[in-house]
């Protein structure tokens, strides 16, 4: 929802650059406080490059998709990441295997996604709704994949170090892409709500909150962590209806209910949380 405010002043990739630049500063400060070394060992280069590539593509798709669809639809569809995290974790996290009950929950959530995906957002807020919905859902898939990947990475790397490098790697790509596509042209004054939105996303969401999220992934499986994201789409819909005056259609509300109920069922049926010690073998083969 905050992203839509930022996009009123900045094109998608410049908004991503501004957000990640703020996040890099915050995370760098956290690494200084906790005295975490940011030195990259040769054996870590491939891992961090892969993480940075996934992160860059996912964030770029998130910003482009949010620019093309409405904030309410973007809020619901990006939270499909929990569905994909549960599915992908089955193949790479031995403690996170799917059961019949979890599959039933994911099927219910997927049905809700289809209902939302085929909806018709407000044309004033969604210039290209079908393509925007597709891009946002694809970004959700990459969040799920990145969640599983980084959960395994931080078993042998400090979480703040992994978060710092994935963001730093993305910056030249966002700046270069923004310049090639839009030059240095602004859509509107970078003041008030748009500036506050970038600051909030960069310092709070992409900075402190992301480090905390990744720290949790060091200890718990992706399936268990997904349960903590349920409040996001509900809060997002309330705020978009209030701030953007977006109509909350029955399809959107029923779809959201199915997504949340399905993910809740799948996540609560996941194995009990436990400290994990996993290797990256399947990813590095």
N, C-alpha and C positions, 0 to 999 in steps of 0.2 A: 504494500500500500504506500509506504514512504517512497518507494522507487518511482511511482507514478508522479509524485510531486517533483522529484529531481529531474524527470524527463520533460517537464514543462520548460526547463531552462537549458538543459544539455542534451545533445544527441546520445543514443544508447552507449556507445563505446567510450565517449568522454565522461559520461556519468559513471561508468564502471571504473575508469581510471581514477576519477576523483575519490570514489568510495574506497578503492584499494590503496590509494596513496595514504589516506587517513588511517586505514587499518594497519598498514605496514609500520607507521609511526607508533601506533598504540602497542602493537605486538613487539616491536623492537624494544620499547620501554619496558614491557613485561619481562623480556629476556634479560634486560640489564638488572632488573630488580631481583630476579631469581638466579642470576649469574649463570645463565645457560649459554654455552658456546654455540655460535652460529657457523663455525667452521665446517665445511663440507668435506668429508673424507672421500677418497676415490670410490670406495664401494657404495657410497650413498648417492652418487651423481645420477645414475640411471633411475633410481627410485624417485628422487626429487624431481627429475625432468618429467617422468611419467605423471607424477602428482600435479606438477605445474601445468602440464598440457591438459589434463582432465579439468582442472580448476578453471583455466583460461577459457576453454570452450564452453563449459557450463555457465560461467558468469556472463559471457558474451551472449549466449542464447537466452539467458534469463532477462537481460536488459532489452534485447531486441524483441523478444516475445511480449514482455510487459508493455513495450511501446505500441504494439499492434493489437493487443486485446485489452479488455477492461480490467481494472484492479481487482474486482471481485472474482472473476474467472481466473486471473493469474494467481491469487491467493490460494484458491482451492487446488488448481492443477499443479503448482509447484510442490504442494504437500503430498503429491503422489510419490515423492522420494521414499517415503516409508514403505510403500508397497514394493518398490524395486529393491530397496535395501534388504527386505525380508526374503525376496526371491533370490537375489544374488548371493546373500550370505549362506543359503542352503548349500551352495557348491564350494564355498571357500572357508567357511567357519564350522568346524565339526560340532561345536556346541550349539549351533543354531539351525538344526535340521528342521525341515517342514514336516508337519503332521497333517492328518486329515482335517483336524479342526482349524489349523492355521491356514491350510489351503482354502477351506470354506470361507474364512474371513477375508482372505485376499481376493477371492472370486467376488464376494459382495462389494469390496472396495473397488474392484475393477469395473463392476457394473455401474457404480456411482460415477466413476471417472468418465465412462462412456456417455452417461446422461448429461454431465456437465460439458463434456467435449463437444457434443452436438447442439448445445444451446446457442442462443443468439444474444450476445452482449449488446449493451447500449451502443448504437452506431457512433454517437458522439465521443464515446470513450474508447472505441475499438475500431480503428480504421480498416484492419485486416483480421477479423476475428478468427476465422478458420485456421489461417496460417499461424497467427499468434498463439492460439491454443495448442497447436501442434508443436511449436517451438518451445513453449513453456513446459509441456509434458515431457518433451525430450530432455529439457534441462533438469526436470525432476528425476528422470532416469539416471542422468549423469551424477546428480547429487547422491542417489542411492548407491551407484557404483563407487563414487569417491568415498562415501561413508565406510563401505566394506574395505576398500583399499587402505585408507588412512588408519583404520582400526588395526590393521595388520602392521602398517609401517611403524606406528608408535609403540609397538611392543619392543622395538629396539632403537627408538629415537625419541628424544624429548618432544612432547606435543607442540610446545610453542615454537620449536625450531622447524618442525614440519609445516606448521601454519605460516610462519614467516616466509619461508622459501617459496611455497606455492603462490603466495601473494606477490612477492618480489618478482618472480619469473613472469607473472602476468602483465606487469606494468608496461614494458615496452611494446607488447602486442596491442594493448588497449590504446596506448598513445599513438602508435603507428597506424592502427586501423581507424581510429577516430580522425586523424589528420587526412588519411587517404579518402575517407568517405565524406567527411564534412568540413575539412579544413579546421579553422579555429572559430567558426561561426557559432554563436550562441542562439538558442531559440527564444530566449527572454532573459531579463535581468537575473543574475545569480544572487538573489537576496531573499530574505524572509524564509518562507516555507521550503523552497527548493534547496537553499543552502543548509537549513536545519536538517532536511531529509538526508542529504549527503553526509553531514556530520554524524547523524544518528546511525545511519547504516555503516559508516566507516569505523567509528569509534566504539559503538555499542554492539551492533549485530556482527559485523565482520571482524571486530577486534576482540574485546573481552569475552563476549558470548561464545564466539567460535572456539577460542582457546579452551574455555570451560567444557564445551561440547566434546572437543577432541580428547580432553583429559578423561572425560567419562568413558569415551570409547577405548581408552587404554585399559580400563578395568572391566567393562561390560560389553556384551555382544550387541551388534547392530539391531537385532530384533527387540531386545529389551529397551534400548535407548529410544526407539521409535515412539514409544508410548508417551514420551514427554512432549511431543510436538502437537498433541491434539488441540490445545487451546488456540494455537495460531490461526487456523482458518476461521474459527468462530469469531475471534477478536477482529480479524481482518475484514470479515463481512460486515460486522457492525460499524467499523470505522469507515469503510468505503461507502456504505449507505448514508452515513452521516456527513462525511467530508466531500464526497463526490456526487451525492444525491443519486446514487445508482440503484435502480430497481432490483430487488432480490426476487427473482422469478421462482415459481414452484420447481422447475427443473433444476435450478441451481441449488435450492435448499434441500430437495430430496437427494440430489447427487452428493451434496456435502454430507448429509446424514449417513448415506450408505458408505462413503469413503471413510468417515471417522469410525463408524461402527465396525466396519470390516478390518481396519487397521488395528483398532482396539482389541478385537477378538484375536487377530493374528499375533499381536505383540504380547498380550497377556498370556497367550498359550506358549510363548517361547520358553526355553529352558530357564531355570533360576539363574540369576546373575552370579558370575564367579570370575575371579581373576584369570585372565587368559594369557597364555604364553604360546604364541603361534609363530610360524615362520612365513616368509614371503615366497616360498618355493613355487606355488602355483602361478603367481603373478610374474615371477622372473624367468620362468621356463621359456 
